[in-house]
């Protein structure tokens, strides 16, 4: 095969990998609901820059990613698809970044394998579709590593290089130092956990430079760290405070080391959407490939000319050793003939032609070994785990920031296996791809891995919220999910313990929802640092009970959005108080690993029905009162409240229908038509008619949405109760049919 054919084949493979990686990341992007962390990203991106920075100063992540997402949302919009596409960009960028690093260290074959593994990795797909900072952090990590290698892999004094070597002194690579400082600082502004990567790189490279007696390079490296510190100095006090005194309740627990190791290995190999027991043979295949990759030793290549001839494996067989010796002799002879003396004894000021720092690296075994890639991936994990012995910090999502070099090692293992036993390499590659395909399918179809469905939960509340209802967010900091998905104005958002019936919000909250945020019951008083604007605050059981009493004395119904309340209310105080002091009427569970649910509770302080002559229906039920909104705009809601009473136990669950009637024409030829209709179960799924206690008045608010094109004018409203099984309305006991007239309604032009 000619060089031209090889180049064409390489470009074709590269194009297929990039296109396939993009297609996999684009599939179902934004189709699912955002989960809590993602709604925080969306919420902060919607704020002004000063408010965004102020919020992150009392949160658990720095502002860098949110600032970039803020700009992106202004350009692309804030839909789930648009926000997730920002992560996709950096997730896709990880493919060429990994390829470039692998090609520099190990050559084109390993680079292609590594790019393929990143492109199809379920772990990479997961975070490429998540509205968080992890793909950005991983991309910045590779850029940081690239500049770190440029800076630390500069040749010693006296090694061959292009250009004069003044006095034989080791030159400083300031381009690498500047690039490293900028990339590392940006990483710290994006993710605090980036610090564990920088700590690992410092331990590895400082140790290398010290052991190899390279004081000049060590000084350059340390100066670059000082630059990072100076650039990060404005945020350092905040970062230190958040690290030493977290403003959030503790939500992580200590995880045994074997569990961490198995979870991390599974995620790196096949993502977070499989269980180890399902795919253990493929996990073993990945382990064998990693071991093969660890046996590879790196050699430098001439990046200045673009040649790949010296980027090969040092395979341990006789033919490879002979070829290596021949190439070394030819190179040495060529250098001698051009310089005029031995390359082993260069003089200060001579012109030499080996790779130039920044374009290629000298053969430095420690920096050009699998140990660096292993340290990059697993060193931060070890540091996180060691810190977790004091305060739990580990979560598998944070490992993703350090994951890309793992795929280079697997790629090296596949390339080595291809050289030794091509059929086995094909089997191993197909096994990894099959495991990835299974994991990707599980990620998209298995409810076990679905994100918490804030979209459906908030839609459920929005459809059932009625004027006079309050909404409790328990845990209170999850309000970001409600605000992102609720399409309408709210009366306000306050802490539960700050609620007072005399507040101006009481009058505003009749027509718009009032959001109440619970705190951490029995939590550490330092939560949120005492900042009244913090999303996190500590409260006592007594304070919470008093606040709930005030709320239920004012609002006849309370909707509760429950998620993570086992963290903020570990003893279930709020749940127990509501179960004891209110009447539950609704409970709906939603998809997602956090078991999010929406519950409805009726206060024991219900408004009395207006004075009306009640209307008795067959089957021992009667309508004892009603309240109708007298005017409503076309395209808007018409709110009605019905008060029912069962005279005896009911054995059937009846439904209720509201019907709005209008007339066309005048006189005898006038035509009566149905303008709008709403049918629903009364009250809620926990309080259907068969559960109504006899003699108790049940308040049932309803909402009828008017068509947008409904002509303005006067209409008439009536109600019916019917058996859904037969669709037959209950007759009135007075013999006047089955409809209950509720009064006239004036429809105004749409707003």
C-alpha positions in Angstrom: 0.0 0.0 0.0 1.4 3.4 -1.0 1.8 6.3 1.4 -0.9 8.1 -0.4 -3.3 5.2 0.1 -2.4 4.9 3.7 -3.1 8.6 4.2 -6.4 8.3 2.5 -7.4 5.3 4.6 -6.4 7.1 7.7 -8.4 10.2 6.9 -11.4 8.0 6.0 -11.2 6.1 9.3 -10.8 9.4 11.2 -13.9 10.8 9.5 -16.0 7.7 10.2 -15.0 7.8 13.9 -15.8 11.5 14.3 -19.1 11.3 12.4 -20.1 8.2 14.4 -19.2 9.8 17.7 -21.2 12.9 16.8 -24.2 10.8 15.8 -24.1 8.8 19.0 -24.0 11.9 21.1 -26.7 13.6 19.1 -29.2 10.7 19.4 -32.0 11.6 21.9 -30.1 14.7 23.0 -32.5 16.7 25.2 -35.2 14.0 24.9 -35.3 13.3 28.6 -36.0 15.6 31.5 -33.2 17.5 33.2 -32.4 16.2 36.6 -31.7 18.4 39.6 -28.0 19.2 38.9 -28.8 20.0 35.3 -31.7 22.3 36.4 -29.2 24.2 38.6 -27.0 24.7 35.5 -30.1 26.0 33.5 -31.2 28.2 36.4 -27.7 29.8 36.9 -27.3 30.3 33.1 -30.5 32.3 33.2 -29.3 34.7 35.9 -27.3 37.9 35.4 -23.6 37.5 35.6 -23.3 39.3 39.0 -26.1 37.2 40.4 -24.6 34.0 38.9 -21.2 34.7 40.5 -22.8 35.6 43.9 -24.8 32.3 43.8 -21.8 30.1 43.0 -19.9 31.8 45.8 -22.3 30.0 48.2 -22.7 26.8 46.2 -20.4 23.8 45.6 -19.1 24.5 42.2 -17.1 27.5 40.8 -18.6 29.9 38.2 -16.5 29.1 35.1 -18.8 26.6 33.4 -22.0 28.6 34.3 -20.6 31.8 32.8 -19.8 30.0 29.6 -23.3 28.3 29.6 -24.8 31.8 30.3 -23.3 33.1 27.1 -24.2 30.0 25.1 -27.8 30.1 26.3 -28.0 33.7 25.0 -27.0 32.5 21.6 -28.6 29.1 21.3 -31.6 29.2 23.7 -32.3 27.4 26.9 -34.1 24.3 25.8 -33.0 20.9 27.0 -31.4 20.3 23.6 -29.6 23.6 23.3 -28.2 23.4 26.9 -27.1 19.8 26.4 -25.5 20.6 23.1 -23.0 22.8 24.9 -21.7 19.7 26.7 -21.8 17.7 23.5 -19.4 20.1 21.9 -16.7 19.4 24.5 -17.6 15.7 24.6 -17.0 15.5 20.8 -13.8 17.6 21.2 -12.5 14.9 23.6 -12.2 12.5 20.5 -9.6 14.6 18.6 -7.9 15.7 21.9 -7.4 12.1 22.9 -6.3 11.2 19.4 -3.7 14.0 19.3 -2.2 13.0 22.7 -2.1 9.3 21.8 -0.6 10.1 18.4 2.1 12.2 20.0 3.0 9.5 22.5 2.3 6.2 20.7 1.6 6.8 17.1 -1.2 6.7 14.6 -2.5 3.2 15.1 -3.0 3.6 18.9 -4.4 7.1 18.2 -7.1 5.6 16.0 -8.0 2.9 18.5 -8.1 5.5 21.3 -10.4 7.8 19.3 -12.7 4.9 18.5 -13.0 3.9 22.1 -13.8 7.5 23.2 -16.3 7.9 20.4 -18.2 4.8 21.4 -17.7 5.0 25.2 -21.0 5.0 27.1 -19.3 6.9 29.9 -18.4 9.6 27.4 -21.9 9.6 25.9 -23.5 9.9 29.3 -21.7 13.2 30.2 -21.8 14.5 26.6 -25.6 14.7 27.0 -25.6 16.0 30.5 -26.0 19.8 31.2 -23.0 19.9 33.5 -19.3 20.8 33.4 -17.7 17.4 33.2 -16.9 17.2 29.5 -15.5 20.7 29.6 -13.4 19.7 32.6 -12.1 16.6 30.9 -11.2 18.6 27.8 -9.3 21.2 29.8 -7.5 18.3 31.6 -6.1 17.0 28.3 -5.1 20.5 27.2 -3.3 20.9 30.6 -1.5 17.6 30.2 -0.4 18.5 26.6 1.2 21.8 27.8 2.6 20.0 30.9 4.4 17.5 28.6 5.7 20.4 26.4 7.0 22.1 29.4 8.5 19.1 31.2 9.7 17.1 28.2 12.2 19.8 27.0 15.7 18.3 26.3 18.5 18.4 28.8 21.5 20.7 28.3 23.7 19.1 25.6 21.0 17.0 23.9 20.5 17.4 20.2 18.2 20.2 19.2 17.7 22.7 16.3 19.4 25.9 17.1 22.2 27.1 19.4 22.4 25.9 23.0 24.0 28.8 24.9 26.6 27.5 27.3 24.9 24.0 27.3 22.2 25.3 29.6 18.7 23.8 29.6 16.3 26.2 27.8 13.0 27.2 29.5 9.8 26.3 27.6 7.8 29.4 28.3 5.1 28.7 25.7 4.4 25.4 27.5 4.4 27.2 30.8 1.9 29.9 29.7 -0.4 27.4 28.1 -0.3 25.1 31.1 -1.1 28.0 33.5 -4.0 29.2 31.5 -5.5 25.7 31.0 -5.0 24.7 34.6 -6.5 27.9 36.0 -9.5 27.6 33.7 -10.0 24.1 34.9 -10.0 25.2 38.5 -12.6 27.9 37.7 -14.8 25.2 36.1 -14.5 22.4 38.7 -13.0 22.2 42.1 -12.2 18.5 41.6 -9.8 19.7 38.9 -7.4 20.4 41.8 -6.9 16.7 42.4 -5.7 16.3 38.8 -3.2 19.2 39.2 -2.0 17.7 42.5 -1.4 14.4 40.7 0.5 16.0 37.8 2.6 18.0 40.2 3.5 14.9 42.2 4.4 13.0 39.1 6.3 15.7 37.2 8.1 17.2 40.1 9.3 13.8 41.2 10.5 13.1 37.6 12.4 16.4 37.3 13.9 16.0 40.7 15.1 12.5 40.2 16.5 13.3 36.8 18.4 16.4 38.2 16.8 19.0 36.0 16.7 22.1 38.2 16.0 24.6 35.4 13.0 22.6 34.2 11.9 22.3 37.8 12.1 26.0 38.3 10.0 26.6 35.1 7.4 24.1 36.4 7.2 25.7 39.8 6.9 29.2 38.3 3.9 27.9 36.2 2.3 26.7 39.5 2.8 30.1 41.0 1.1 31.6 37.9 -1.8 29.3 38.4 -2.1 30.4 42.1 -2.0 34.1 41.2 -4.6 33.7 38.5 -6.9 31.8 40.9 -6.2 34.1 43.8 -9.5 36.1 43.4 -11.6 32.9 44.0 -9.2 31.1 46.3 -10.7 32.4 49.6 -14.2 31.2 48.5 -12.9 27.8 47.3 -11.0 27.4 50.6 -14.1 28.2 52.6 -16.3 25.8 50.6 -13.7 23.1 51.0 -13.3 23.5 54.8 -16.8 24.5 55.7 -19.2 23.2 53.0 -22.5 25.2 52.9 -24.5 22.1 51.9 -25.9 19.2 53.9 -23.8 16.0 53.8 -25.3 13.8 51.1 -22.4 11.4 50.4 -21.5 8.5 52.6 -18.3 6.5 53.0 -17.9 3.8 50.3 -15.7 0.8 50.8 -12.6 0.7 48.6 -13.6 -2.5 46.7 -16.9 -0.9 45.8 -15.2 2.2 44.5 -12.8 0.1 42.5 -15.5 -2.0 40.9 -17.7 1.0 40.2 -14.9 3.0 38.7 -13.7 0.2 36.5 -17.2 -0.5 35.2 -17.8 3.2 34.5 -14.5 3.6 32.6 -15.0 0.4 30.6 -18.7 0.4 29.8 -20.3 3.4 31.5 -22.8 3.9 34.3 -25.7 2.1 32.7 -24.7 -1.5 33.3 -24.2 -3.6 36.4 -20.9 -5.4 36.8 -22.6 -8.8 37.0 -24.2 -8.3 33.6 -20.9 -7.6 31.7 -18.1 -9.1 33.8 -16.5 -11.0 30.8 -16.2 -7.7 28.9 -14.7 -6.1 32.0 -12.1 -8.8 32.1 -11.4 -8.1 28.4 -10.8 -4.5 29.2 -8.5 -5.5 32.1 -6.4 -7.7 29.7 -6.1 -4.9 27.2 -5.1 -2.5 29.9 -2.3 -4.9 31.0 -1.1 -5.2 27.4 -1.2 -1.4 27.1 0.9 -1.1 30.3 3.7 -3.1 28.6 4.0 -0.6 25.9 7.0 1.8 26.1 6.8 5.2 24.4 9.4 6.5 22.0 9.7 10.1 20.7 8.8 11.1 17.2 9.7 14.0 15.0 6.7 16.2 15.1 8.5 19.0 13.3 8.4 17.0 10.0 5.2 15.2 10.8 7.0 11.8 10.5 5.6 8.9 12.4 8.5 6.6 11.8 9.9 6.7 15.3 6.5 6.3 17.1 6.4 2.5 17.4 6.1 -0.1 20.1 9.2 -1.6 21.6 8.0 -5.2 21.1 10.2 -7.9 22.6 11.2 -10.1 19.8 14.4 -10.5 17.8 13.2 -8.9 14.5 11.9 -5.8 16.3 15.2 -5.5 18.2 17.3 -5.8 15.0 15.1 -3.2 13.2 15.4 -0.9 16.2 19.2 -1.2 16.3 19.4 -0.5 12.5 17.2 2.6 12.7 19.3 3.9 15.7 22.6 3.3 13.8 21.2 5.1 10.7 20.0 8.1 12.7 23.3 8.3 14.6 25.3 8.2 11.3 23.1 10.9 9.7 23.6 13.2 12.7 27.3 12.7 12.7 27.6 13.5 9.0 25.6 16.7 9.4 27.1 18.0 12.6 30.6 16.7 12.1 31.1 15.1 15.4 29.5 12.7 17.8 26.0 13.5 19.1 27.0 12.2 22.4 29.5 15.1 22.9 27.8 18.3 21.7 29.5 21.6 22.2 27.9 24.7 23.5 26.7 26.8 20.5 26.6 24.0 17.9 23.6 23.6 15.7 21.9 20.3 16.2 18.8 18.7 14.5 16.9 16.5 16.8 13.3 17.3 17.9 12.7 20.8 19.2 10.9 21.4 22.5 7.3 22.1 21.8 7.4 20.2 18.5 8.6 16.9 19.7 9.9 15.5 23.0 13.2 14.0 23.9 13.1 10.4 24.9 12.3 10.8 28.6 11.3 7.4 29.9 9.3 8.5 32.9 7.2 11.1 31.1 6.8 8.8 28.1 5.5 5.8 29.9 2.2 4.2 30.7 2.8 5.3 34.3 1.9 8.9 33.5 -1.4 7.9 31.9 -2.2 5.5 34.8 -1.3 8.3 37.3 -3.5 10.8 35.4 -6.6 8.5 35.5 -6.3 6.9 38.9 -4.1 9.3 40.9 -6.9 11.8 41.4 -9.3 9.0 42.3 -6.8 7.8 45.0 -6.5 11.3 46.4 -10.3 11.7 46.5 -10.6 8.5 48.3 -7.9 9.4 50.8 -9.7 12.7 51.6 -13.0 10.7 51.8 -11.6 9.0 54.9 -12.1 12.3 56.6 -15.1 13.7 54.7 -16.8 11.7 51.9 -16.1 13.3 48.5 -16.2 10.3 46.0 -18.8 10.0 43.3 -18.3 8.2 40.0 -19.2 11.3 38.0 -16.0 13.1 39.1 -13.8 10.3 37.8 -14.9 11.3 34.2 -12.7 14.4 34.3 -9.6 12.1 34.5 -10.9 9.3 32.1 -9.5 10.1 28.6 -5.9 8.6 29.1 -7.6 5.3 30.1 -8.8 4.9 26.5 -5.3 5.5 25.2 -4.0 2.6 27.3 -6.8 0.4 26.0 -6.0 1.5 22.5 -2.4 0.6 23.1 -3.4 -2.8 24.3 -5.6 -3.3 21.1 -2.7 -2.2 18.9 -0.3 -4.5 20.6 -2.7 -7.4 20.3 -3.3 -6.6 16.7 0.5 -6.9 16.1 0.7 -10.2 17.9 -2.7 -11.9 17.2 -5.0 -10.1 14.9 -8.0 -12.4 15.4 -7.8 -12.0 19.1 -7.7 -8.2 18.7 -10.8 -8.4 16.5 -12.6 -10.4 19.1 -11.5 -8.0 21.9 -12.6 -5.0 20.0 -16.0 -6.5 19.1 -16.5 -7.5 22.7 -15.9 -3.9 23.8 -18.1 -2.5 21.1 -20.9 -5.0 21.9 -20.7 -4.1 25.6 -20.8 -0.4 24.8 -23.8 -1.0 22.5 -25.6 -2.8 25.3 -24.8 -0.1 27.8 -26.0 2.7 25.4 -29.3 0.9 24.8 -29.7 0.5 28.6 -28.9 4.2 29.1 -31.7 5.2 26.7 -34.3 2.6 27.4 -34.0 1.2 30.9 -36.0 3.2 33.5 -33.4 2.3 36.1 -31.0 4.8 34.4 -33.6 7.5 33.6 -33.0 11.0 34.9 -35.4 12.2 37.6 -38.4 13.4 35.7 -38.8 16.9 36.8 -40.5 17.8 33.6 -43.4 15.4 34.3 -43.6 16.2 38.0 -43.8 19.9 37.5 -46.3 19.4 34.7 -48.4 17.3 37.0 -48.5 20.1 39.6 -49.1 22.8 37.0 -52.2 20.9 35.7 -53.6 20.4 39.1 -52.7 23.6 40.9 -55.7 25.7 41.7 -55.9 29.3 43.1 -55.4 29.2 46.8 -52.9 26.3 46.7 -49.3 26.6 48.0 -46.4 24.5 46.8 -43.8 23.1 49.2 -40.3 22.0 47.9 -38.9 19.4 50.2 -35.8 19.5 50.0 -36.1 23.2 49.4 -33.0 23.6 47.2 -34.6 21.6 44.4 -36.7 24.6 43.4 -34.5 25.0 40.3 -36.3 22.1 38.7 -39.7 23.6 39.4 -38.7 27.0 38.1 -37.1 25.6 34.9 -40.2 23.6 33.9 -43.0 25.7 35.3 -44.4 27.8 32.5 -46.0 30.7 34.3 -45.5 33.4 36.9 -45.2 32.6 40.6 -46.2 34.8 43.5 -42.8 34.3 45.1 -40.2 31.9 46.5 -39.4 32.0 50.2 -38.1 29.8 53.0 -40.8 27.8 54.8 -39.8 29.2 58.1 -40.0 32.8 56.9 -43.7 32.4 55.9 -46.2 34.7 57.7 -49.9 34.9 57.0 -49.6 38.7 57.1 -47.1 38.8 54.3 -48.1 40.6 51.1 -47.4 37.3 49.3 -50.6 35.9 50.7 -52.8 38.1 48.6 -50.6 37.6 45.5 -50.5 33.8 45.9 -54.2 33.3 45.4 -53.8 33.6 41.6 -50.2 32.4 41.4 -48.2 29.7 43.1 -46.2 30.5 46.2 -43.1 28.3 46.5 -42.0 27.4 50.0 -38.5 25.9 50.6 -37.8 23.6 53.5 -34.5 23.6 55.2 -32.4 20.8 56.7 -34.4 19.7 59.8 -31.9 19.3 62.6 -29.0 20.4 60.4 -25.7 22.0 61.3 -26.3 25.7 62.1 -23.4 26.6 59.7 -25.3 25.4 56.7 -25.4 28.1 54.1 -23.0 30.1 56.4 -26.1 31.9 57.7 -26.6 33.7 54.4 -30.3 34.5 54.0 -29.9 34.1 50.2 -28.4 30.6 50.5 -30.4 27.7 49.1 -29.4 25.7 52.2 -30.4 26.5 55.8 -30.8 24.6 59.0 -34.0 24.5 60.9 -35.4 22.7 64.0 -38.5 20.5 64.2 -40.2 23.1 66.3 -39.6 25.9 63.8 -40.8 23.6 60.9 -43.9 22.6 62.8 -44.8 26.2 63.5 -44.3 27.2 59.9 -46.4 24.3 58.6 -49.2 25.3 61.0 -49.2 28.8 59.7 -49.3 27.6 56.1 -52.1 25.2 56.6 -54.2 27.8 58.4 -53.9 30.0 55.3 -53.9 27.7 52.4 -56.7 25.0 52.0 -54.4 22.8 49.9 -50.7 22.1 49.8 -48.7 20.4 47.0 -45.4 18.8 48.0 -42.6 18.1 45.5 -40.5 15.5 47.3 -37.0 14.7 46.3 -33.8 14.3 48.4 -35.9 14.9 51.5 -34.2 11.9 53.1 -31.1 14.1 53.1 -32.7 17.3 54.5 -35.2 15.5 56.7 -33.7 12.1 57.6 -36.2 11.4 60.3 -39.2 12.2 58.1 -40.5 15.0 60.4 -42.3 16.9 57.6 -43.8 13.7 56.2 -45.1 12.7 59.6 -46.5 16.1 60.4 -48.5 16.3 57.2 -49.8 12.7 57.7 -51.0 13.7 61.2 -52.3 17.2 60.6 -53.8 17.1 57.0 -55.7 14.9 54.7 -53.7 13.4 51.8 -55.6 13.5 48.5 -52.9 12.8 45.9 -49.7 10.9 45.6 -47.8 10.3 42.3 -44.4 8.7 41.8 -42.1 9.7 38.9 -39.3 8.1 37.0 -35.7 8.5 38.2 -33.3 7.0 40.7 -34.3 9.5 43.4 -37.9 8.3 43.7 -39.3 11.8 43.2 -43.0 12.2 44.0 -45.7 14.8 44.1 -48.2 14.7 47.0 -51.3 16.7 47.7 -52.6 17.5 51.2 -55.9 19.2 52.3 -55.7 21.4 55.3 -58.1 20.8 58.2 -59.1 24.5 57.8 -61.2 24.4 54.7 -63.2 27.4 53.4 -67.0 27.1 53.9 -69.2 26.9 50.8 -71.2 30.0 49.8 -74.8 30.0 50.7 -76.6 28.0 48.0 -79.6 25.7 47.9 -77.9 22.4 47.7 -78.7 20.0 44.8 -79.2 16.4 45.8 -78.3 13.6 43.3 -79.2 10.0 43.2 -76.8 7.5 44.9 -76.7 9.6 48.1 -74.5 12.5 47.0 -75.2 16.2 46.8 -73.6 19.5 45.7 -73.8 21.8 48.7 -72.2 24.9 47.2 -70.2 26.3 44.4 -68.1 29.3 43.5 -67.6 30.5 39.9 -65.2 33.0 38.4 -67.5 35.5 36.8 -65.3 36.5 33.9 -62.5 34.8 32.1 -60.4 35.6 28.9 -60.6 33.5 25.8 -57.6 31.1 25.9 -57.4 31.5 29.7 -58.6 29.5 32.7 -62.0 29.6 34.2 -61.7 28.5 37.9 -64.6 26.9 39.8 -64.9 25.5 43.3 -67.4 22.8 44.1 -68.4 21.5 47.6 -69.7 17.9 47.7 -71.1 15.8 50.4 -71.9 12.1 50.6 -75.0 11.2 52.6 -74.0 7.5 52.8 -70.9 5.5 51.8 -70.4 5.5 48.1 -69.4 2.3 46.3 -68.5 3.8 42.9 -65.8 6.3 42.0 -67.7 9.0 40.1 -66.3 11.7 37.8 -67.3 15.3 37.4 -67.8 17.3 34.2 -67.9 21.0 33.7 -69.6 22.3 30.6 -69.7 25.8 29.2 -72.6 26.5 26.9 -73.0 29.3 24.4 -75.6 30.4 21.8 -75.4 31.3 18.2 -78.1 33.5 16.6 -81.2 35.0 18.3 -84.8 34.1 18.8 -86.3 30.8 18.1 -83.5 29.9 15.6 -80.8 30.4 18.2 -78.4 27.4 18.4 -77.0 26.2 21.7 -73.6 24.7 21.5 -70.9 23.3 23.9 -68.1 25.9 24.0 -65.8 24.1 26.5 -65.7 21.0 28.7 -63.5 19.6 31.5 -63.9 16.1 32.9 -61.9 14.8 35.9 -61.9 12.7 39.0 -62.8 14.9 41.9 -60.1 16.0 44.4 -57.4 13.4 43.8 -56.4 9.8 43.5 -56.3 9.2 47.3 -59.8 10.8 47.7 -62.0 9.5 45.0 -65.8 9.5 45.9 -65.6 5.9 47.3 -63.3 7.3 50.0 -65.5 10.2 51.0 -66.6 10.0 54.7 -70.4 10.3 54.9 -71.5 13.7 56.2 -68.1 15.4 55.5 -68.0 18.3 53.0 -65.3 17.8 50.4 -63.9 20.9 48.6 -63.2 20.3 44.9 -61.5 23.1 42.9 -61.7 22.7 39.1 -60.2 24.6 36.2 -61.7 24.8 32.7 -59.5 26.1 29.9 -61.4 28.2 27.4 -60.5 27.9 23.7 -58.4 30.7 22.4 -60.8 31.6 19.6 -63.9 31.6 21.8 -66.0 34.8 20.9 -66.5 37.3 23.7 -69.9 37.3 25.3 -72.0 35.6 27.9 -72.0 31.9 28.5 -73.6 29.5 30.9 -71.9 26.9 33.1 -73.2 23.7 34.5 -71.8 20.6 36.3 -72.6 16.9 36.2 -71.5 13.9 38.2 -71.4 10.6 36.3 -70.4 7.0 36.4 -67.3 6.6 34.1 -68.1 3.0 33.5 -71.5 3.8 31.9 -70.9 7.5 31.1 -74.4 8.1 32.5 -74.9 11.2 34.7 -76.5 10.9 38.1 -80.1 12.3 38.0 -81.2 15.0 40.3 -83.5 13.9 43.0 -85.9 16.8 42.3 -86.5 15.4 38.9 -85.1 18.4 37.0 -82.7 16.4 34.8 -79.0 15.8 35.7 -77.3 19.1 35.0 -76.6 21.5 37.9 -76.6 25.2 36.7 -73.7 27.1 38.2 -74.4 30.5 36.7 -73.4 32.9 33.9 -69.8 33.5 32.8 -68.6 36.5 30.7 -65.9 35.6 28.3 -63.6 38.6 27.5 -61.2 38.9 24.5 -58.0 36.9 24.8 -55.1 38.7 26.5 
